[in-house]
Amino acid sequence: MPGICGFLASQAPSDATERLAQFVKPLELYDWYRSESHADDVAGWGLARVSLGLVNTASQPVASDDRTRWCVLDGEIFDTAPLRAQLHADGCQLRTDSDAELLLQGYQAHGLAFLRQLNGKFAAAIVDVQARQVTLLNDRFGMKPLYFATTPDGVLFASEIKSLLADRQTPRRLNLRGVAQFFSFGQLFGQDTLVENIVGLPAAACVTIDASSGQMEAARYWQSAEAPLAPRSESEWLDEVDRRLAVAVERQSHDTPGLGISLSGGLDSRLILALIDHSRVPVTSLSLGMAGSLDHRCAERMAALTNRRHYSHVLSHDFLHEFAGHMRHMVHLTDGHYLSQCIVIPTLPIYRQLGIGVLLRGHAGELLHMGKAYNFSLDDAALGISTASELEGWLWKHLRAYMLEAVDSPLLAAADTAEVECLARESLHSALEPLSTVDPVLQRVWHLFVSERLRRETALSMVEFGSVVETRLPYLDNDLVDSLLAAPPHLKLGETLQQYMLARRKPEFLDIPNANTGTRIGAGKLAQRLATLRMRVFAKVGVPGYQPYERLGLWLRRELAPWVCELLLADRTLQRGVFRPDTLRSVVRQHLDHQRNHTFLLLALMIFELGQREFLDGEAYEPAQLAAIVATNQP
């Protein structure tokens, strides 16, 4: 998918042009992508960007005035006018409207202080040719993945792991710590990847690497625990969050041709839709789900109330028939590091068919209602947490509840259960250490969600969409996140914030059921319990309008069972040496026979094996069918 890549050789000269072309090729999924690069065979370095050509369209890479520093940037920076005015007053001459040039000039002039002012979604690299150094930078929340490695030949970096694996010097060995995380939590933590020697850039990072010595200097220009806000009354918090979200939505939606929004029956996207100024901002909405899903019914009502053009994509039997292809495509896009049901893959061509170039998504809206946030969802036990050890124990139980918890014997061939748990526990403990000053202790769940769940899971979800459209996440706005991390926990558990804002901005949306509870926004606990029970009963007996948007566990036992067995019980998988064959057979059998629910573990196993085949075995992947559909529907 689109992104950046490059390298700086430990010694010059080098075959920079040819080497850079190897890094670029894996990023060029479709022939309509825009590729730009510059390589210097004499100085031994190269930089490249592959883009959709929809935002931040000025040519890259850009050079400093003396051409000793070069910069390339993936993504975009918002509200650049004040930053440009500031640099102009400082005597900097900006020749283009490029975000890459803005970043280069600003960083040269003000260092980390300039980075702290940036609001956007980006990853960038600066090559200092004379100093033989590469500096890697990204946004506060690390929402544009960037990976790097050091080899005897120098420093390599890219937006995709597959791009780094194209280099002959990059080892193709598994990272046991990363594997332990993936199968314990369903995601990775920290800087780990599944490949040894390849690491991910932390969020809010400024990492400088010397190509000759391999020495690294890392700095964080922002951390969530460092930005507390002054105490406020409950009404003041409600007003403040409302104001900041409205500004964030305006910031990311105004003056944007081809704007779209992914709409569901939940809370997050409806609040974004409610805050858009529909008199000035045309927007097309799209929902997806099974036939008769509550999400479709709710999304269609909201689109009608705002007079939006809306498209409902139904997951038909064709989706299951083509599921193996969808999963292979998802694995290819995300380097096999993302646990996904693949339901968004068949929608990717549709965005271009509808003329959508920039897509608003509701990710990170969970920060407003952490009572419903996947395996981070806070329950009654969590609300009683008062110490750091209690918090870590609760997180350990909940983050791994759907993975290895139900497995009777060791799964990984290279480690026993105790060693896997130790590696995963160390990762969780390390992730919590920077949050030790955050009080009350429960508030650290919100911080951890930002630093680990969003950066290592949501960012990869955006990689899928980012293969065809630019994505924007209004909830991940600097000012808004500061207020949400500081607001009292009790305001951020249920529907308090959403009910307040919808009542002010779009009260009609309050009566449209929340697809997660089955009842109107703001209903009491008893009403929610009864509505949820009714929704489950109606869904089970097949009542239209009450179906969930997916039923992966059932599909794996029924329509997808033959492929599950074909992939996971193949000699190639069993003899790979990663999993213990008897345990793997037991996991598959228990799920298919309704003895255990291994839905997410099976999903992780399939994704992992497909990733091994493509990225470590070198099995070629050509998304011919999807490429043809997307290419013929350019906006």
BELTA-V470580 format. One record per residue. N is the residue number from 1. RES is the residue in three letters. PHI is phi in whole degrees, -180 to 180 (NA if undefined). OMEGA is omega as a letter, one per 30 degrees, with the letter a starting at -180 (NA if undefined). BURIAL is 1 if it has 9 or more other C-alpha atoms within 8 Angstrom, else 0. Layout:
N:RES:PHI:OMEGA:BURIAL
N:RES:PHI:OMEGA:BURIAL
This chain:
1:MET:NA:l:1
2:PRO:-58:a:1
3:GLY:169:l:1
4:ILE:-124:l:1
5:CYS:-159:l:1
6:GLY:169:a:1
7:PHE:-161:l:1
8:LEU:-136:a:1
9:ALA:-71:l:1
10:SER:-68:l:1
11:GLN:-138:l:1
12:ALA:-110:f:1
13:PRO:-81:l:0
14:SER:-154:l:1
15:ASP:-83:a:0
16:ALA:-63:a:1
17:THR:-62:a:1
18:GLU:-68:a:0
19:ARG:-68:l:1
20:LEU:-63:l:1
21:ALA:-60:l:0
22:GLN:-66:l:1
23:PHE:-70:a:1
24:VAL:-72:a:1
25:LYS:-53:l:0
26:PRO:-63:l:1
27:LEU:-82:a:1
28:GLU:-90:a:1
29:LEU:-66:a:0
30:TYR:-121:a:0
31:ASP:-74:l:0
32:TRP:-90:l:0
33:TYR:-63:l:1
34:ARG:-100:a:0
35:SER:-112:l:1
36:GLU:-136:a:1
37:SER:-155:l:1
38:HIS:-147:l:1
39:ALA:-130:a:1
40:ASP:-126:a:1
41:ASP:-67:a:1
42:VAL:-73:a:0
43:ALA:-85:l:1
44:GLY:75:l:1
45:TRP:-153:l:1
46:GLY:-158:l:1
47:LEU:-134:l:1
48:ALA:-149:l:1
49:ARG:-132:l:1
50:VAL:-116:a:1
51:SER:-138:l:1
52:LEU:-83:a:1
53:GLY:74:a:0
54:LEU:-108:l:1
55:VAL:-132:l:0
56:ASN:47:a:1
57:THR:-86:l:0
58:ALA:-61:a:0
59:SER:-63:l:0
60:GLN:-137:f:1
61:PRO:-73:l:1
62:VAL:-113:a:1
63:ALA:-120:l:1
64:SER:-69:a:1
65:ASP:-58:a:0
66:ASP:-93:l:0
67:ARG:61:l:0
68:THR:-96:l:1
69:ARG:-125:a:1
70:TRP:-130:a:1
71:CYS:-134:l:1
72:VAL:-136:a:1
73:LEU:-138:l:1
74:ASP:-107:l:1
75:GLY:112:a:1
76:GLU:-154:l:1
77:ILE:-115:a:1
78:PHE:-93:l:1
79:ASP:52:a:0
80:THR:-84:a:0
81:ALA:-56:l:0
82:PRO:-62:l:0
83:LEU:-67:l:0
84:ARG:-65:l:1
85:ALA:-63:l:0
86:GLN:-63:a:0
87:LEU:-67:l:1
88:HIS:-62:l:1
89:ALA:-64:l:0
90:ASP:-82:l:0
91:GLY:96:l:0
92:CYS:-80:l:0
93:GLN:-106:l:0
94:LEU:-93:a:1
95:ARG:-90:a:0
96:THR:-135:l:0
97:ASP:-96:a:0
98:SER:-73:l:1
99:ASP:-65:l:1
100:ALA:-66:l:1
101:GLU:-67:l:1
102:LEU:-58:l:1
103:LEU:-63:a:0
104:LEU:-61:a:1
105:GLN:-67:a:1
106:GLY:-65:a:1
107:TYR:-67:l:1
108:GLN:-62:a:0
109:ALA:-81:a:0
110:HIS:-131:l:0
111:GLY:62:a:1
112:LEU:-63:a:1
113:ALA:-61:l:0
114:PHE:-70:a:1
115:LEU:-62:a:1
116:ARG:-65:a:0
117:GLN:-87:a:0
118:LEU:-81:l:1
119:ASN:-118:a:1
120:GLY:177:a:1
121:LYS:-139:a:1
122:PHE:-156:l:1
123:ALA:-138:a:1
124:ALA:-145:l:1
125:ALA:-139:l:1
126:ILE:-121:l:1
127:VAL:-103:l:1
128:ASP:-99:a:1
129:VAL:-65:a:1
130:GLN:-69:a:0
131:ALA:-80:a:0
132:ARG:57:a:1
133:GLN:-132:l:1
134:VAL:-117:l:1
135:THR:-114:a:1
136:LEU:-108:a:1
137:LEU:-136:l:1
138:ASN:-155:a:1
139:ASP:-75:a:1
140:ARG:-57:a:1
141:PHE:-108:l:1
142:GLY:62:a:1
143:MET:-86:l:1
144:LYS:-116:a:1
145:PRO:-57:l:1
146:LEU:-146:a:1
147:TYR:-118:l:1
148:PHE:-148:l:1
149:ALA:-153:l:1
150:THR:-114:l:1
151:THR:-133:l:1
152:PRO:-58:a:0
153:ASP:-89:l:1
154:GLY:133:a:1
155:VAL:-109:l:1
156:LEU:-123:l:1
157:PHE:-151:l:1
158:ALA:-167:l:1
159:SER:-75:a:1
160:GLU:-132:l:1
161:ILE:-64:a:1
162:LYS:-60:l:1
163:SER:-68:l:1
164:LEU:-69:l:1
165:LEU:-69:l:1
166:ALA:-71:l:1
167:ASP:-83:a:1
168:ARG:-67:a:0
169:GLN:-86:a:0
170:THR:-83:l:1
171:PRO:-65:l:0
172:ARG:-112:a:0
173:ARG:-117:l:0
174:LEU:-71:l:0
175:ASN:-98:a:1
176:LEU:-61:l:0
177:ARG:-63:l:1
178:GLY:-66:l:1
179:VAL:-63:l:1
180:ALA:-61:l:1
181:GLN:-66:a:1
182:PHE:-61:a:1
183:PHE:-90:l:1
184:SER:-94:a:1
185:PHE:-113:a:1
186:GLY:80:l:1
187:GLN:-157:l:1
188:LEU:-102:a:1
189:PHE:-119:l:1
190:GLY:58:a:1
191:GLN:-103:a:0
192:ASP:-68:l:1
193:THR:-127:l:1
194:LEU:-79:a:1
195:VAL:-113:l:1
196:GLU:-63:l:1
197:ASN:80:l:0
198:ILE:-109:a:1
199:VAL:-123:l:1
200:GLY:-93:l:1
201:LEU:-73:l:1
202:PRO:-65:l:0
203:ALA:-71:l:1
204:ALA:51:a:1
205:ALA:-102:l:1
206:CYS:-137:a:1
207:VAL:-114:l:1
208:THR:-112:a:1
209:ILE:-122:l:1
210:ASP:-85:a:1
211:ALA:-69:a:1
212:SER:-80:a:1
213:SER:-100:a:0
214:GLY:80:l:1
215:GLN:-68:a:0
216:MET:-128:l:0
217:GLU:-123:a:0
218:ALA:-117:l:0
219:ALA:-139:l:0
220:ARG:-109:a:1
221:TYR:-88:l:1
222:TRP:-157:l:0
223:GLN:-136:a:1
224:SER:-58:a:0
225:ALA:-74:a:1
226:GLU:-96:a:0
227:ALA:-125:l:0
228:PRO:-71:l:0
229:LEU:-102:l:0
230:ALA:-64:l:0
231:PRO:-59:l:0
232:ARG:-139:l:0
233:SER:-76:a:0
234:GLU:-60:a:0
235:SER:-65:l:0
236:GLU:-69:l:0
237:TRP:-63:l:1
238:LEU:-60:l:1
239:ASP:-65:a:0
240:GLU:-66:l:1
241:VAL:-65:l:1
242:ASP:-59:a:1
243:ARG:-64:a:0
244:ARG:-70:l:1
245:LEU:-69:l:1
246:ALA:-60:l:1
247:VAL:-65:a:0
248:ALA:-63:l:1
249:VAL:-64:l:1
250:GLU:-62:a:1
251:ARG:-59:a:1
252:GLN:-101:a:1
253:SER:-122:a:1
254:HIS:-68:l:0
255:ASP:51:a:0
256:THR:-125:l:0
257:PRO:-63:l:0
258:GLY:68:a:1
259:LEU:-83:l:1
260:GLY:-132:l:1
261:ILE:-141:l:1
262:SER:-80:a:1
263:LEU:-115:l:1
264:SER:-130:l:1
265:GLY:-93:l:1
266:GLY:-83:a:1
267:LEU:-94:a:1
268:ASP:-71:a:1
269:SER:-71:l:1
270:ARG:-65:l:1
271:LEU:-69:l:1
272:ILE:-62:l:1
273:LEU:-60:a:0
274:ALA:-66:a:1
275:LEU:-91:l:1
276:ILE:-72:l:1
277:ASP:-82:a:0
278:HIS:-71:l:0
279:SER:-74:a:0
280:ARG:-116:a:0
281:VAL:-119:l:1
282:PRO:-69:a:1
283:VAL:-146:l:1
284:THR:-105:a:1
285:SER:-106:a:1
286:LEU:-142:l:1
287:SER:-125:l:1
288:LEU:-141:l:1
289:GLY:163:l:1
290:MET:-68:l:1
291:ALA:-59:l:1
292:GLY:78:a:1
293:SER:-77:l:1
294:LEU:-65:l:1
295:ASP:-61:l:1
296:HIS:-61:a:1
297:ARG:-61:a:1
298:CYS:-69:a:1
299:ALA:-63:a:1
300:GLU:-64:l:1
301:ARG:-67:l:1
302:MET:-67:l:1
303:ALA:-62:l:1
304:ALA:-65:a:0
305:LEU:-66:l:0
306:THR:-103:l:0
307:ASN:58:l:0
308:ARG:-96:l:1
309:ARG:-71:a:0
310:HIS:-131:l:1
311:TYR:-131:l:0
312:SER:-105:l:1
313:HIS:-99:a:1
314:VAL:-97:l:0
315:LEU:-76:a:1
316:SER:-94:l:0
317:HIS:-63:l:0
318:ASP:-61:l:0
319:PHE:-60:l:1
320:LEU:-70:l:1
321:HIS:-63:a:0
322:GLU:-105:a:0
323:PHE:-59:a:1
324:ALA:-59:l:0
325:GLY:-67:l:0
326:HIS:-63:a:1
327:MET:-67:l:1
328:ARG:-61:a:1
329:HIS:-68:l:1
330:MET:-62:l:1
331:VAL:-62:l:1
332:HIS:-62:a:1
333:LEU:-65:a:1
334:THR:-106:l:1
335:ASP:59:l:1
336:GLY:69:a:1
337:HIS:-112:a:1
338:TYR:-129:a:1
339:LEU:-87:a:1
340:SER:-140:l:0
341:GLN:-80:l:0
342:CYS:72:a:1
343:ILE:-70:l:1
344:VAL:-84:a:0
345:ILE:-58:a:1
346:PRO:-68:l:1
347:THR:-85:a:1
348:LEU:-56:l:1
349:PRO:-65:a:1
350:ILE:-67:a:0
351:TYR:-60:l:1
352:ARG:-72:l:1
353:GLN:-62:a:1
354:LEU:-85:a:0
355:GLY:79:l:1
356:ILE:-86:l:1
357:GLY:-110:l:1
358:VAL:-127:a:1
359:LEU:-117:l:1
360:LEU:-84:l:1
361:ARG:-126:a:1
362:GLY:-93:l:1
363:HIS:-59:a:1
364:ALA:80:l:1
365:GLY:-64:l:1
366:GLU:-60:l:1
367:LEU:-63:l:1
368:LEU:-89:a:1
369:HIS:-150:a:1
370:MET:-70:l:1
371:GLY:-72:l:1
372:LYS:-136:a:1
373:ALA:-144:l:1
374:TYR:59:a:0
375:ASN:-80:l:0
376:PHE:-90:a:1
377:SER:-58:a:1
378:LEU:-81:l:1
379:ASP:-116:a:0
380:ASP:-61:l:0
381:ALA:-63:a:0
382:ALA:-65:a:1
383:LEU:-67:l:0
384:GLY:-95:a:0
385:ILE:-70:l:1
386:SER:-132:a:1
387:THR:-128:a:0
388:ALA:-64:a:0
389:SER:-68:l:0
390:GLU:-63:l:1
391:LEU:-63:a:1
392:GLU:-64:l:1
393:GLY:-65:l:0
394:TRP:-65:l:1
395:LEU:-64:a:1
396:TRP:-59:a:1
397:LYS:-67:a:0
398:HIS:-80:a:1
399:LEU:-70:a:1
400:ARG:-113:a:1
401:ALA:-62:a:1
402:TYR:-102:a:1
403:MET:-116:a:1
404:LEU:-82:a:1
405:GLU:-57:a:0
406:ALA:-96:a:1
407:VAL:-95:a:0
408:ASP:-80:a:0
409:SER:-138:a:0
410:PRO:-57:a:1
411:LEU:-95:a:1
412:LEU:-84:a:1
413:ALA:-72:a:1
414:ALA:-86:a:0
415:ALA:-155:l:1
416:ASP:-87:a:1
417:THR:-59:a:1
418:ALA:-64:a:0
419:GLU:-69:l:0
420:VAL:-62:l:1
421:GLU:-62:a:1
422:CYS:-63:l:0
423:LEU:-63:a:1
424:ALA:-69:l:1
425:ARG:-62:l:1
426:GLU:-60:l:0
427:SER:-65:l:1
428:LEU:-64:a:1
429:HIS:-62:l:1
430:SER:-64:l:0
431:ALA:-68:a:1
432:LEU:-83:a:1
433:GLU:-55:a:0
434:PRO:-67:a:0
435:LEU:-99:a:1
436:SER:-64:a:0
437:THR:-93:a:0
438:VAL:-79:l:1
439:ASP:-132:f:0
440:PRO:-66:a:0
441:VAL:-57:a:1
442:LEU:-59:a:1
443:GLN:-59:a:1
444:ARG:-67:l:1
445:VAL:-63:l:0
446:TRP:-62:a:1
447:HIS:-64:l:1
448:LEU:-65:l:1
449:PHE:-59:l:1
450:VAL:-69:a:1
451:SER:-77:a:1
452:GLU:-120:a:1
453:ARG:-65:a:1
454:LEU:-69:a:1
455:ARG:-71:a:1
456:ARG:-101:a:1
457:GLU:-121:a:1
458:THR:-62:l:1
459:ALA:-58:l:1
460:LEU:-75:l:1
461:SER:-62:l:1
462:MET:-68:l:1
463:VAL:-62:l:1
464:GLU:-60:a:1
465:PHE:-63:a:1
466:GLY:-66:l:1
467:SER:-75:a:1
468:VAL:-133:l:1
469:VAL:-139:l:1
470:GLU:-81:l:1
471:THR:-113:l:1
472:ARG:-133:a:1
473:LEU:-123:a:1
474:PRO:-57:a:1
475:TYR:-70:l:1
476:LEU:-99:l:1
477:ASP:-104:a:1
478:ASN:-51:a:0
479:ASP:-67:l:0
480:LEU:-65:a:1
481:VAL:-62:l:1
482:ASP:-56:a:1
483:SER:-71:a:1
484:LEU:-70:l:1
485:LEU:-71:a:1
486:ALA:-92:a:0
487:ALA:-63:a:1
488:PRO:-58:a:0
489:PRO:-54:a:0
490:HIS:-65:l:0
491:LEU:-79:a:1
492:LYS:-118:a:1
493:LEU:-109:a:1
494:GLY:-115:a:1
495:GLU:-114:a:1
496:THR:-58:a:1
497:LEU:-65:a:1
498:GLN:-66:l:1
499:GLN:-62:a:1
500:TYR:-63:a:1
501:MET:-71:l:1
502:LEU:-67:l:1
503:ALA:-61:l:1
504:ARG:-81:a:0
505:ARG:-100:a:0
506:LYS:-154:a:1
507:PRO:-61:l:1
508:GLU:-61:a:0
509:PHE:-73:a:1
510:LEU:-66:a:1
511:ASP:-85:l:0
512:ILE:-80:a:1
513:PRO:-56:l:1
514:ASN:-78:a:1
515:ALA:-62:l:1
516:ASN:-82:a:0
517:THR:-118:a:1
518:GLY:85:a:1
519:THR:-136:a:1
520:ARG:-65:l:1
521:ILE:-67:l:1
522:GLY:92:l:0
523:ALA:-64:l:0
524:GLY:-69:a:0
525:LYS:-63:a:0
526:LEU:-64:l:0
527:ALA:-62:l:1
528:GLN:-66:l:1
529:ARG:-63:l:1
530:LEU:-65:l:0
531:ALA:-66:l:1
532:THR:-65:l:1
533:LEU:-62:l:0
534:ARG:-61:a:1
535:MET:-62:a:1
536:ARG:-67:l:1
537:VAL:-65:a:0
538:PHE:-64:l:1
539:ALA:-65:a:1
540:LYS:-66:a:0
541:VAL:-91:l:0
542:GLY:85:l:0
543:VAL:-69:l:1
544:PRO:-60:l:1
545:GLY:90:a:1
546:TYR:-126:a:1
547:GLN:-80:l:1
548:PRO:-71:a:1
549:TYR:-80:l:1
550:GLU:-156:l:0
551:ARG:-139:a:0
552:LEU:-61:a:0
553:GLY:-57:l:1
554:LEU:-67:l:0
555:TRP:-61:a:1
556:LEU:-66:l:1
557:ARG:-84:a:1
558:ARG:-117:a:0
559:GLU:-63:a:0
560:LEU:-94:a:1
561:ALA:-56:l:1
562:PRO:-59:a:0
563:TRP:-73:l:0
564:VAL:-57:a:1
565:CYS:-68:a:1
566:GLU:-61:a:0
567:LEU:-82:a:1
568:LEU:-85:a:1
569:LEU:-104:l:1
570:ALA:-69:l:1
571:ASP:-55:a:0
572:ARG:-59:l:0
573:THR:-76:a:1
574:LEU:-66:a:1
575:GLN:-97:a:0
576:ARG:-66:a:0
577:GLY:92:l:0
578:VAL:-91:a:0
579:PHE:-110:l:1
580:ARG:-80:a:1
581:PRO:-53:a:0
582:ASP:-65:l:0
583:THR:-67:l:1
584:LEU:-63:l:1
585:ARG:-61:a:1
586:SER:-65:l:0
587:VAL:-61:l:1
588:VAL:-63:a:1
589:ARG:-64:a:0
590:GLN:-61:a:1
591:HIS:-71:a:1
592:LEU:-67:a:1
593:ASP:-93:l:0
594:HIS:65:l:0
595:GLN:-82:l:0
596:ARG:-140:l:0
597:ASN:-101:a:0
598:HIS:-108:a:1
599:THR:-51:a:1
600:PHE:-75:l:1
601:LEU:-67:l:1
602:LEU:-61:l:1
603:LEU:-60:l:1
604:ALA:-63:l:1
605:LEU:-63:a:1
606:MET:-67:l:1
607:ILE:-63:a:1
608:PHE:-62:a:1
609:GLU:-65:l:1
610:LEU:-64:l:1
611:GLY:-66:l:1
612:GLN:-61:a:1
613:ARG:-66:a:1
614:GLU:-82:a:1
615:PHE:-89:l:1
616:LEU:-101:l:1
617:ASP:-81:l:0
618:GLY:82:l:0
619:GLU:-73:a:0
620:ALA:-67:l:0
621:TYR:-129:l:0
622:GLU:-130:a:0
623:PRO:-80:a:0
624:ALA:-60:a:0
625:GLN:-66:a:0
626:LEU:-66:l:0
627:ALA:-61:a:1
628:ALA:-66:a:0
629:ILE:-65:a:1
630:VAL:-67:a:1
631:ALA:-64:a:1
632:THR:-89:a:0
633:ASN:-130:l:1
634:GLN:-71:a:0
635:PRO:-70:NA:0
